[in-house]
C-alpha cells in the first residue's frame, strides 16, 4: 500500500512541484495545506504517514506546526522542505521533531531519498 503524504507549503507552485515528485515516487498525496493551522487540522483529519512541511508560512509557521502535530502523534514522520537553510532553523526543526530537512530549491532525488528514509 502506498504511503500517504500531506504537503504543507504556502506556495501553490511548491505544492504542485512536490506533489509531482511524490506521486512519481509511488506515494499517495492525500492532502495539501497552505499554513501551519491548516496542517494541524488536516493531520488530525487525514492521519497521513508522512508530512512535508515548509517553515515560513502565514498564521502558524512550520516549527510551531511540527510541535503541535508531534503533540497529537509523537510518531509523526515530518520532513521539512524550506528555503531557509540556516543552521539554526535546521536544528530547531529537528529538535521540534522533524525527521529530515530538505533545502529549496531541491533535487527530485533528494526528496525521494527523504521520503524513503522516513517511511521505513
C-alpha positions in Angstrom: 0.0 0.0 0.0 1.3 3.4 -0.9 2.4 5.7 1.9 0.1 8.7 2.4 1.6 12.2 2.3 0.4 15.6 3.4 2.1 18.5 1.6 2.3 21.8 3.6 3.5 24.9 1.8 2.1 28.4 1.3 3.3 28.5 -2.3 0.9 26.7 -4.8 3.8 26.2 -7.2 5.8 24.4 -4.5 2.9 22.1 -3.6 2.4 21.3 -7.2 6.1 20.5 -7.7 6.3 18.3 -4.6 3.0 16.5 -5.5 4.5 15.6 -8.9 7.8 14.3 -7.3 5.9 12.4 -4.5 3.4 10.7 -6.8 6.0 9.7 -9.3 8.0 8.1 -6.5 4.9 5.9 -5.8 3.5 7.7 -2.8 -0.1 9.0 -2.5 -0.7 12.7 -1.8 -3.8 12.7 0.5 -4.0 16.4 1.1 -2.4 19.9 1.0 -2.3 22.7 3.5 -1.2 26.3 3.0 -0.2 27.2 6.6 0.5 25.6 9.9 -3.0 25.9 11.3 -4.4 24.0 8.2 -1.5 21.5 8.5 -2.5 20.6 12.1 -6.2 20.3 11.2 -5.5 18.2 8.1 -3.1 16.0 10.0 -5.9 15.2 12.5 -8.4 14.6 9.7 -6.3 12.6 7.2 -3.7 10.9 9.5 -1.0 10.8 6.8 2.1 8.6 7.0 4.4 11.5 6.1 4.2 15.3 6.1 6.4 17.6 4.1 6.5 20.9 6.0 7.5 24.4 4.9 8.9 26.7 7.6 7.9 30.2 6.6 4.1 30.4 6.3 1.4 32.8 7.4 -0.7 32.2 10.6 1.4 29.5 12.1 5.0 28.6 10.9 6.3 25.2 10.3 8.2 24.8 13.5 5.0 25.5 15.6 3.0 23.2 13.3 5.6 20.4 13.8 5.3 20.8 17.6 1.5 20.7 17.5 1.5 17.6 15.2 4.0 15.9 17.5 1.7 16.5 20.5 -1.1 14.8 18.6 1.1 12.0 17.2 4.6 11.6 18.7 5.5 9.2 15.9 4.6 11.6 13.1 7.1 11.5 10.1 7.7 15.1 9.2 10.2 16.2 6.5 10.9 20.0 6.5 11.1 21.5 3.0 12.3 25.0 3.2 14.5 27.6 1.5 15.7 28.6 5.0 18.8 26.5 5.1 20.3 28.4 8.0 21.9 26.1 10.6 19.6 27.4 13.4 16.4 26.7 11.5 17.6 23.1 10.7 18.4 22.5 14.3 15.2 24.0 15.5 13.1 21.9 13.1 14.9 18.7 14.1 14.5 19.5 17.8 10.8 20.1 17.2 10.6 16.6 15.8 11.3 16.7 12.1 13.0 13.6 10.7 14.7 15.2 7.8 15.4 18.6 6.2 15.4 19.4 2.5 16.6 22.8 1.4 14.8 24.5 -1.5 15.5 24.5 -4.4 15.6 20.8 -4.0 16.6 17.9 -6.3 13.9 15.4 -7.1 16.3 12.6 -5.9 16.8 14.3 -2.5 13.0 14.4 -1.9 12.6 10.8 -2.8 15.5 9.8 -0.6 14.0 11.7 2.3 10.6 10.0 1.8 12.1 6.6 1.5 14.2 7.2 4.7 11.3 8.2 6.9 8.8 5.6 5.5 10.9 2.6 6.6 
